Each structure stands twice: as structure tokens, then as C-alpha cells.
Amino acid sequence: METLSLAPFQGITDVVYRNVFKKHFAGIGKFYTPFFTGIQKDNSKSLRGEEISPDFNDVKTVVPQILSNTAEEIIRFANQCKSMGYTEFNLNMGCPFPRVANKTRGCGLMADPDRTIKMLNDVFEQIDGIKFSIKCRLGYYNDEEIYAFVDTFNTLYFSEIIIHPRIGKQMYTGEASIDKFKALIQLINKPLVYNGDIFTVSNYIHVQNACKDAIHRISLPSSPTIMLGRGLLTNPFLAEQIQHIENQKDKKHRLHDFVVDLYVERLRHAGGSPKIIGSMKELWKYMMNIFDDPQNVWRKVKKVNHLDEYETAVETIFNDYNLMP
């Protein structure tokens, strides 16, 4: 069975989401944390919470991610992750948001290859005993930027290269370019992971077939693996559907149980603060699309500001609307 992974989303796929998801759904074998930043000293405050603590995370299936543009910070992060028992960490070279990229972080690193390549080399000179992977796009300003990194990808000991085949300036508009990804299969000798626009089983099959065609022509031993993102937030059953995992319980009841459990756990972790409504709304922006009337579902959630209003809205949604077939 193929190992599917879940992409990181700031404000959504935190430790609470990951653990509740695993309780209710199957099919995901690897989870990436939303990015950590500001690792300015050993035992940094940001690395002393539940989000990364081995007491709350399975270090064998969770990969901590860092957003940084300095080798020193990345090395410090790698060493701390290793000391906690993690076997891999990941560098975010794909975040497309201008407030990140304009500071030469995230996808902005791809627009400055000389600086970035030196940084990556410096990191590998200093780390040992933990795998290092990256998540990137084709570039920030154009889809040719990634080619400046191909030799570095091939020379350094990356455990995998996750590619979302868009440019940063696109954000999430337009289509992810499977053709560009296929071309990179023939150039990069490290394990590749495809990420982008897999919302259905048909999308998944299309990507797999395209990749198999590319590797057949160059006799590679295996296909790139797949990272799910917005598609899984929209449809939490997607990994199970791809993996042909059967569950006899009614889907609507399962989704309701997941939503309620996630809310209760978020509330518990936040000490009862209504601020968690914001996190739940972020998820509903995606999950509304699994219902047969997504706009009305979103209207029910969008307007709530208090816990009791949110709880009423959720029950109304599950009573009044059906899931898409």
C-alpha cells in the first residue's frame, strides 16, 4: 500500500487536528507539521509545546517543518528534532504568501539560488543522524527557477523532494503542471513527492498514470509518492478512497463525529476559549465543499462568533444537508 502524506496548513493541521484525524480516518502514513520559525536558541520556546512534543506526536510518522533562510537556524532545528526522537525534518521552500516570500523565506528562497544553495550545503555539513527533506514549488516568479537547484538536489543527501508544480506568484490559481513535474522526474535522482490539485480518486489516478509513463521511459524503479493537501481537508475520506480502505459506518455519522471531536479537543487545549472558532472556520472553508449545498453550509458557519452559535450551526448543517456522493 502506498504511503500517502498530509501537507501542512498553518492554523489547521496542528497536533490536535492530526491526532483527531488519525482517530477517525485511515490512509495517511505521514504527517507534516505547520512550519516552525524563530528558532533562535537551543530549546527555543516554540519547540517546548504540544505541537512538537513526543508526548503528543508519533515521531515515526510526523515530520516537523521549519521556515527559515539561515543555515544556523535550520541546523539548530534539526538537532533539536533529532534529540526529541524525530527521524526526519523538512524545510519549507514552497510557502507562496508575499509576506513570507518577500523576506526570502518559503518560496522566496527559490528566487535567490546562490544564497539558498550555499545555505543548503552549510546545513548538510553540520547535521547528522536525521533525514532532511524539502517542500518546494517550481519557482517564485517563474517555473524555470527550479532548474538552478537540480544539481544541488542530486548532489546533496535529501531524503525526498516534495514538489507542488506551481509558481509562488500563482498562489493556488490555475492548474498544477503535471507536465513540469514529469520533466523533473527525468532530472532529479532523489525520491520525489507530488503535491497539488488532488481532490478526487480520479485526480490521483491521473497523476499516478502520468508519473508511471514518465518513469517507464527512463527505467526508474518506482513512482513518486503523493502528498494530499486541500483535497483531504475538503474530503477527509479521500485517503481511504484512494487506498480502497473499507469502513462500514455511515459516512455522514463519521464526519459528524470527527467534527465534534475536533471541536471538543480544540476547546480543551484552548482552555475553553472561543478563539478556537477561527480554526474551525478555516477548516470549514474547505470542508463545506463535501456537502451538496456548500455556499449555504458556509453561511451557517461564517456568521458565528460564540461557542453556542457554532455548536448550533454544526448540528443544523448535519441535519439539513447531505454529503456529495
C-alpha beads as a LAMMPS data file, in Angstrom:
LAMMPS data file: protein, C-alpha beads

325 atoms
324 bonds

1 atom types
1 bond types

-500.0 500.0 xlo xhi
-500.0 500.0 ylo yhi
-500.0 500.0 zlo zhi

Masses

1 110.0

Atoms # bond

1 1 1 0.000 0.000 0.000
2 1 1 1.382 3.407 -0.970
3 1 1 2.270 5.829 1.807
4 1 1 0.209 8.970 1.387
5 1 1 1.181 12.091 3.299
6 1 1 -0.728 15.144 4.510
7 1 1 0.575 18.589 3.631
8 1 1 0.954 21.187 6.386
9 1 1 -1.557 24.031 6.712
10 1 1 -0.954 26.858 9.160
11 1 1 -3.840 27.175 11.602
12 1 1 -5.482 23.893 10.576
13 1 1 -3.296 20.758 10.611
14 1 1 -1.836 21.245 14.077
15 1 1 -1.276 18.482 16.625
16 1 1 -4.946 18.492 17.646
17 1 1 -6.134 18.059 14.064
18 1 1 -3.549 15.372 13.291
19 1 1 -4.392 13.262 16.322
20 1 1 -8.159 13.577 15.916
21 1 1 -7.857 12.801 12.212
22 1 1 -5.918 9.592 12.936
23 1 1 -8.606 8.567 15.422
24 1 1 -11.387 8.813 12.831
25 1 1 -9.769 8.160 9.438
26 1 1 -7.148 5.913 7.897
27 1 1 -4.907 6.064 4.836
28 1 1 -2.359 8.736 5.793
29 1 1 1.030 7.378 6.789
30 1 1 2.994 10.608 7.142
31 1 1 2.041 13.998 8.587
32 1 1 3.959 17.259 8.216
33 1 1 3.633 19.923 10.893
34 1 1 2.836 23.526 10.004
35 1 1 6.126 25.386 9.929
36 1 1 8.110 26.411 12.973
37 1 1 10.056 29.666 12.926
38 1 1 12.093 31.848 15.244
39 1 1 14.403 29.035 16.440
40 1 1 16.985 31.478 17.750
41 1 1 18.476 29.377 20.548
42 1 1 18.711 25.828 21.836
43 1 1 15.492 24.666 23.490
44 1 1 13.645 27.561 21.854
45 1 1 10.277 28.361 23.435
46 1 1 8.454 27.494 20.205
47 1 1 9.783 23.932 20.469
48 1 1 8.561 23.312 24.005
49 1 1 4.847 22.873 23.280
50 1 1 2.467 20.087 22.348
51 1 1 2.865 20.814 18.636
52 1 1 6.241 19.062 18.588
53 1 1 6.453 17.243 21.926
54 1 1 6.977 13.468 21.543
55 1 1 4.364 13.060 24.273
56 1 1 1.700 14.188 21.800
57 1 1 3.193 13.207 18.431
58 1 1 4.239 9.928 16.847
59 1 1 7.849 10.738 15.945
60 1 1 7.872 7.916 13.396
61 1 1 5.072 9.402 11.275
62 1 1 5.285 13.154 11.991
63 1 1 7.808 15.353 10.181
64 1 1 8.457 18.780 11.739
65 1 1 8.827 21.585 9.212
66 1 1 10.844 24.797 9.526
67 1 1 10.502 28.125 7.714
68 1 1 13.924 29.753 7.652
69 1 1 16.567 31.358 5.465
70 1 1 19.640 30.755 7.632
71 1 1 21.713 27.609 7.969
72 1 1 22.299 28.229 11.667
73 1 1 18.597 28.190 12.476
74 1 1 17.935 25.113 10.344
75 1 1 20.818 23.239 11.972
76 1 1 19.569 24.170 15.437
77 1 1 16.091 22.959 14.495
78 1 1 17.452 19.693 13.060
79 1 1 19.453 18.960 16.193
80 1 1 16.503 19.645 18.467
81 1 1 14.205 17.444 16.373
82 1 1 16.810 14.665 16.477
83 1 1 17.094 14.961 20.268
84 1 1 13.309 14.516 20.509
85 1 1 13.436 11.285 18.534
86 1 1 12.256 12.517 15.146
87 1 1 13.855 10.775 12.182
88 1 1 13.243 13.490 9.565
89 1 1 12.680 17.221 9.314
90 1 1 11.548 19.356 6.400
91 1 1 12.431 22.812 5.055
92 1 1 9.607 24.934 3.671
93 1 1 10.702 26.310 0.292
94 1 1 7.153 26.495 -1.008
95 1 1 5.086 28.959 1.044
96 1 1 3.829 31.414 -1.607
97 1 1 2.437 34.200 0.595
98 1 1 4.152 37.530 -0.195
99 1 1 4.730 38.411 3.465
100 1 1 6.882 35.270 3.653
101 1 1 8.443 35.180 0.179
102 1 1 9.402 38.864 0.195
103 1 1 11.684 38.117 3.166
104 1 1 13.461 35.413 1.122
105 1 1 11.749 32.651 3.038
106 1 1 9.443 29.917 1.834
107 1 1 9.085 30.078 -1.937
108 1 1 11.162 33.273 -1.934
109 1 1 14.256 31.090 -1.422
110 1 1 13.849 29.781 -4.964
111 1 1 14.316 33.249 -6.434
112 1 1 17.764 33.510 -4.808
113 1 1 19.513 30.241 -5.787
114 1 1 23.088 31.244 -4.965
115 1 1 22.245 32.151 -1.365
116 1 1 19.889 29.201 -0.951
117 1 1 22.275 26.602 -2.365
118 1 1 25.054 27.817 -0.075
119 1 1 22.654 27.566 2.861
120 1 1 21.683 24.001 1.945
121 1 1 25.318 22.952 1.631
122 1 1 26.101 24.505 5.004
123 1 1 23.228 22.595 6.602
124 1 1 24.415 19.230 5.290
125 1 1 27.916 19.896 6.580
126 1 1 26.552 20.256 10.114
127 1 1 23.733 17.722 10.507
128 1 1 23.968 14.002 11.086
129 1 1 21.628 11.213 12.093
130 1 1 18.404 12.812 10.841
131 1 1 16.894 12.890 7.355
132 1 1 16.456 16.257 5.617
133 1 1 13.698 16.832 3.061
134 1 1 12.351 19.938 1.369
135 1 1 8.979 21.076 0.066
136 1 1 9.153 23.496 -2.836
137 1 1 7.407 24.874 -5.892
138 1 1 8.662 25.331 -9.451
139 1 1 9.835 28.795 -8.505
140 1 1 8.506 32.050 -7.140
141 1 1 8.456 34.332 -10.188
142 1 1 8.677 31.715 -12.964
143 1 1 8.726 27.962 -13.449
144 1 1 12.347 27.895 -14.622
145 1 1 13.791 28.770 -11.208
146 1 1 13.779 25.159 -10.009
147 1 1 16.320 24.146 -12.657
148 1 1 19.016 26.134 -10.834
149 1 1 18.584 23.680 -7.955
150 1 1 18.628 20.370 -9.847
151 1 1 22.368 19.731 -9.431
152 1 1 22.112 20.532 -5.712
153 1 1 19.108 18.241 -5.312
154 1 1 21.066 15.458 -6.989
155 1 1 24.331 16.019 -5.107
156 1 1 23.129 16.518 -1.536
157 1 1 21.578 13.769 0.549
158 1 1 17.943 14.849 0.622
159 1 1 15.590 12.114 1.798
160 1 1 12.891 13.393 -0.561
161 1 1 11.894 16.418 -2.620
162 1 1 8.219 17.397 -2.402
163 1 1 7.175 19.480 -5.407
164 1 1 3.978 21.466 -5.805
165 1 1 4.185 22.241 -9.535
166 1 1 3.002 25.840 -9.469
167 1 1 4.966 29.049 -9.035
168 1 1 4.631 31.116 -5.885
169 1 1 3.043 34.061 -7.669
170 1 1 0.174 31.789 -8.709
171 1 1 -0.705 31.049 -5.096
172 1 1 -3.363 28.367 -5.763
173 1 1 -4.807 29.720 -9.011
174 1 1 -4.543 27.992 -12.359
175 1 1 -3.581 24.355 -12.599
176 1 1 -0.674 22.452 -11.110
177 1 1 1.578 21.419 -14.011
178 1 1 1.871 17.656 -14.188
179 1 1 3.947 18.055 -17.355
180 1 1 6.545 20.124 -15.474
181 1 1 6.624 17.525 -12.713
182 1 1 7.092 14.735 -15.270
183 1 1 10.047 16.602 -16.763
184 1 1 11.631 16.889 -13.314
185 1 1 11.255 13.122 -12.757
186 1 1 13.800 12.673 -15.509
187 1 1 16.238 15.176 -13.985
188 1 1 16.171 14.619 -10.221
189 1 1 17.626 11.429 -8.755
190 1 1 16.071 11.744 -5.288
191 1 1 12.701 10.339 -4.196
192 1 1 10.041 12.758 -5.426
193 1 1 6.648 13.509 -3.914
194 1 1 3.862 15.082 -5.969
195 1 1 1.610 17.650 -4.301
196 1 1 -1.170 19.653 -5.901
197 1 1 -4.815 19.550 -7.017
198 1 1 -5.693 16.012 -5.922
199 1 1 -9.308 16.400 -4.870
200 1 1 -10.706 13.082 -6.117
201 1 1 -9.632 9.497 -6.733
202 1 1 -9.730 10.306 -10.455
203 1 1 -7.243 13.153 -9.914
204 1 1 -4.976 10.728 -8.063
205 1 1 -5.161 8.088 -10.808
206 1 1 -4.439 10.709 -13.466
207 1 1 -1.291 11.868 -11.659
208 1 1 -0.143 8.301 -10.997
209 1 1 -0.604 7.293 -14.622
210 1 1 1.257 10.377 -15.835
211 1 1 4.156 9.682 -13.476
212 1 1 4.291 5.981 -14.356
213 1 1 4.535 6.899 -18.017
214 1 1 7.470 9.212 -17.263
215 1 1 9.411 6.719 -15.134
216 1 1 8.804 3.883 -17.594
217 1 1 10.604 5.878 -20.268
218 1 1 13.703 6.307 -18.085
219 1 1 13.505 2.979 -16.224
220 1 1 13.217 4.330 -12.671
221 1 1 12.373 1.716 -10.028
222 1 1 9.275 3.403 -8.547
223 1 1 6.742 6.184 -8.995
224 1 1 6.775 9.403 -6.979
225 1 1 4.625 9.222 -3.888
226 1 1 1.714 11.560 -3.263
227 1 1 1.074 14.310 -0.732
228 1 1 -2.556 15.284 -0.254
229 1 1 -3.490 18.812 0.734
230 1 1 -6.649 20.806 0.166
231 1 1 -8.363 17.700 -1.202
232 1 1 -8.075 15.910 2.137
233 1 1 -9.219 18.965 4.102
234 1 1 -12.260 19.071 1.842
235 1 1 -12.890 15.335 1.931
236 1 1 -11.358 13.555 4.953
237 1 1 -12.302 10.211 3.360
238 1 1 -10.054 10.806 0.330
239 1 1 -7.036 8.794 1.519
240 1 1 -9.279 5.848 2.396
241 1 1 -10.940 6.057 -1.021
242 1 1 -7.564 6.096 -2.771
243 1 1 -6.272 3.180 -0.681
244 1 1 -9.531 1.183 -1.001
245 1 1 -9.941 1.069 2.783
246 1 1 -13.428 -0.040 3.736
247 1 1 -15.411 1.253 6.717
248 1 1 -18.965 0.136 7.313
249 1 1 -20.025 3.113 9.419
250 1 1 -22.211 5.731 7.731
251 1 1 -20.027 8.478 6.219
252 1 1 -22.144 11.341 7.459
253 1 1 -22.050 9.996 11.018
254 1 1 -18.293 9.540 10.777
255 1 1 -17.783 13.096 9.562
256 1 1 -20.065 14.447 12.275
257 1 1 -18.146 12.532 14.941
258 1 1 -14.859 13.882 13.584
259 1 1 -16.055 17.492 13.506
260 1 1 -17.450 17.315 17.039
261 1 1 -14.378 15.528 18.399
262 1 1 -12.062 18.065 16.789
263 1 1 -14.065 20.941 18.262
264 1 1 -14.096 19.407 21.747
265 1 1 -10.347 18.726 21.645
266 1 1 -9.548 22.211 20.374
267 1 1 -11.726 23.650 23.140
268 1 1 -9.954 21.547 25.749
269 1 1 -6.497 22.539 24.540
270 1 1 -7.525 26.208 24.474
271 1 1 -8.971 26.163 27.978
272 1 1 -12.474 26.835 26.708
273 1 1 -11.519 29.936 24.707
274 1 1 -13.927 30.858 21.877
275 1 1 -10.873 31.763 19.778
276 1 1 -10.924 28.187 18.509
277 1 1 -13.910 29.118 16.349
278 1 1 -11.416 30.773 13.996
279 1 1 -9.535 27.494 13.497
280 1 1 -12.766 25.620 12.917
281 1 1 -13.879 28.195 10.346
282 1 1 -10.579 27.794 8.477
283 1 1 -11.294 24.080 8.133
284 1 1 -14.913 24.668 7.112
285 1 1 -13.733 26.851 4.200
286 1 1 -12.559 23.584 2.667
287 1 1 -14.936 21.058 4.217
288 1 1 -18.070 22.909 3.121
289 1 1 -17.395 21.514 -0.360
290 1 1 -18.139 17.951 0.698
291 1 1 -21.783 18.962 1.208
292 1 1 -24.407 19.234 -1.512
293 1 1 -25.014 22.961 -0.857
294 1 1 -21.593 24.325 0.081
295 1 1 -22.438 28.026 -0.014
296 1 1 -25.318 27.692 2.416
297 1 1 -23.217 25.456 4.636
298 1 1 -20.517 28.146 4.702
299 1 1 -23.060 30.852 5.513
300 1 1 -24.134 28.868 8.573
301 1 1 -20.560 28.766 9.888
302 1 1 -19.231 32.101 8.665
303 1 1 -21.543 34.249 10.765
304 1 1 -20.991 32.578 14.147
305 1 1 -18.921 34.265 16.861
306 1 1 -19.835 32.362 20.006
307 1 1 -19.441 28.727 21.011
308 1 1 -23.148 28.038 21.332
309 1 1 -23.771 29.572 17.902
310 1 1 -21.092 27.370 16.383
311 1 1 -22.471 24.217 18.004
312 1 1 -25.976 25.028 16.735
313 1 1 -24.663 25.737 13.229
314 1 1 -22.869 22.380 13.054
315 1 1 -25.935 20.426 14.124
316 1 1 -28.073 22.333 11.623
317 1 1 -25.627 21.554 8.827
318 1 1 -25.610 17.829 9.546
319 1 1 -29.398 17.749 9.910
320 1 1 -30.248 19.796 6.835
321 1 1 -27.579 18.976 4.231
322 1 1 -26.249 15.795 2.658
323 1 1 -22.758 14.796 1.650
324 1 1 -21.804 14.756 -2.004
325 1 1 -21.938 11.217 -3.425

Bonds

1 1 1 2
2 1 2 3
3 1 3 4
4 1 4 5
5 1 5 6
6 1 6 7
7 1 7 8
8 1 8 9
9 1 9 10
10 1 10 11
11 1 11 12
12 1 12 13
13 1 13 14
14 1 14 15
15 1 15 16
16 1 16 17
17 1 17 18
18 1 18 19
19 1 19 20
20 1 20 21
21 1 21 22
22 1 22 23
23 1 23 24
24 1 24 25
25 1 25 26
26 1 26 27
27 1 27 28
28 1 28 29
29 1 29 30
30 1 30 31
31 1 31 32
32 1 32 33
33 1 33 34
34 1 34 35
35 1 35 36
36 1 36 37
37 1 37 38
38 1 38 39
39 1 39 40
40 1 40 41
41 1 41 42
42 1 42 43
43 1 43 44
44 1 44 45
45 1 45 46
46 1 46 47
47 1 47 48
48 1 48 49
49 1 49 50
50 1 50 51
51 1 51 52
52 1 52 53
53 1 53 54
54 1 54 55
55 1 55 56
56 1 56 57
57 1 57 58
58 1 58 59
59 1 59 60
60 1 60 61
61 1 61 62
62 1 62 63
63 1 63 64
64 1 64 65
65 1 65 66
66 1 66 67
67 1 67 68
68 1 68 69
69 1 69 70
70 1 70 71
71 1 71 72
72 1 72 73
73 1 73 74
74 1 74 75
75 1 75 76
76 1 76 77
77 1 77 78
78 1 78 79
79 1 79 80
80 1 80 81
81 1 81 82
82 1 82 83
83 1 83 84
84 1 84 85
85 1 85 86
86 1 86 87
87 1 87 88
88 1 88 89
89 1 89 90
90 1 90 91
91 1 91 92
92 1 92 93
93 1 93 94
94 1 94 95
95 1 95 96
96 1 96 97
97 1 97 98
98 1 98 99
99 1 99 100
100 1 100 101
101 1 101 102
102 1 102 103
103 1 103 104
104 1 104 105
105 1 105 106
106 1 106 107
107 1 107 108
108 1 108 109
109 1 109 110
110 1 110 111
111 1 111 112
112 1 112 113
113 1 113 114
114 1 114 115
115 1 115 116
116 1 116 117
117 1 117 118
118 1 118 119
119 1 119 120
120 1 120 121
121 1 121 122
122 1 122 123
123 1 123 124
124 1 124 125
125 1 125 126
126 1 126 127
127 1 127 128
128 1 128 129
129 1 129 130
130 1 130 131
131 1 131 132
132 1 132 133
133 1 133 134
134 1 134 135
135 1 135 136
136 1 136 137
137 1 137 138
138 1 138 139
139 1 139 140
140 1 140 141
141 1 141 142
142 1 142 143
143 1 143 144
144 1 144 145
145 1 145 146
146 1 146 147
147 1 147 148
148 1 148 149
149 1 149 150
150 1 150 151
151 1 151 152
152 1 152 153
153 1 153 154
154 1 154 155
155 1 155 156
156 1 156 157
157 1 157 158
158 1 158 159
159 1 159 160
160 1 160 161
161 1 161 162
162 1 162 163
163 1 163 164
164 1 164 165
165 1 165 166
166 1 166 167
167 1 167 168
168 1 168 169
169 1 169 170
170 1 170 171
171 1 171 172
172 1 172 173
173 1 173 174
174 1 174 175
175 1 175 176
176 1 176 177
177 1 177 178
178 1 178 179
179 1 179 180
180 1 180 181
181 1 181 182
182 1 182 183
183 1 183 184
184 1 184 185
185 1 185 186
186 1 186 187
187 1 187 188
188 1 188 189
189 1 189 190
190 1 190 191
191 1 191 192
192 1 192 193
193 1 193 194
194 1 194 195
195 1 195 196
196 1 196 197
197 1 197 198
198 1 198 199
199 1 199 200
200 1 200 201
201 1 201 202
202 1 202 203
203 1 203 204
204 1 204 205
205 1 205 206
206 1 206 207
207 1 207 208
208 1 208 209
209 1 209 210
210 1 210 211
211 1 211 212
212 1 212 213
213 1 213 214
214 1 214 215
215 1 215 216
216 1 216 217
217 1 217 218
218 1 218 219
219 1 219 220
220 1 220 221
221 1 221 222
222 1 222 223
223 1 223 224
224 1 224 225
225 1 225 226
226 1 226 227
227 1 227 228
228 1 228 229
229 1 229 230
230 1 230 231
231 1 231 232
232 1 232 233
233 1 233 234
234 1 234 235
235 1 235 236
236 1 236 237
237 1 237 238
238 1 238 239
239 1 239 240
240 1 240 241
241 1 241 242
242 1 242 243
243 1 243 244
244 1 244 245
245 1 245 246
246 1 246 247
247 1 247 248
248 1 248 249
249 1 249 250
250 1 250 251
251 1 251 252
252 1 252 253
253 1 253 254
254 1 254 255
255 1 255 256
256 1 256 257
257 1 257 258
258 1 258 259
259 1 259 260
260 1 260 261
261 1 261 262
262 1 262 263
263 1 263 264
264 1 264 265
265 1 265 266
266 1 266 267
267 1 267 268
268 1 268 269
269 1 269 270
270 1 270 271
271 1 271 272
272 1 272 273
273 1 273 274
274 1 274 275
275 1 275 276
276 1 276 277
277 1 277 278
278 1 278 279
279 1 279 280
280 1 280 281
281 1 281 282
282 1 282 283
283 1 283 284
284 1 284 285
285 1 285 286
286 1 286 287
287 1 287 288
288 1 288 289
289 1 289 290
290 1 290 291
291 1 291 292
292 1 292 293
293 1 293 294
294 1 294 295
295 1 295 296
296 1 296 297
297 1 297 298
298 1 298 299
299 1 299 300
300 1 300 301
301 1 301 302
302 1 302 303
303 1 303 304
304 1 304 305
305 1 305 306
306 1 306 307
307 1 307 308
308 1 308 309
309 1 309 310
310 1 310 311
311 1 311 312
312 1 312 313
313 1 313 314
314 1 314 315
315 1 315 316
316 1 316 317
317 1 317 318
318 1 318 319
319 1 319 320
320 1 320 321
321 1 321 322
322 1 322 323
323 1 323 324
324 1 324 325
